[in-house]
């Protein structure tokens, strides 16, 4: 696989992408290196699976926390509405 460095001129960061790639046609990216051939050594499948499971568990925990905070916010709004005194005309 060949990769090359690309610089994002809007946000000023550098990324490495497979070459050739769609970044060559995007105006916000400029290729700043010649492509080079690389060979990645893959991690053991068990390690990869465990890292993915851990990431999913972390996302579930984050979403649960976010959901509970939103539910509490909505319960507060509901309580405010129910505590209003209505004057009938």
Secondary structure, 3 states (H helix, E strand, C coil): CEEEEEEECCCCEEEEEECCCHHHHCCCEEECCCCEECCCCCCCHHHHHHHHHHHHHHHHHHHHHHHHHHHHHHHHHHHHHHHCCCCCC
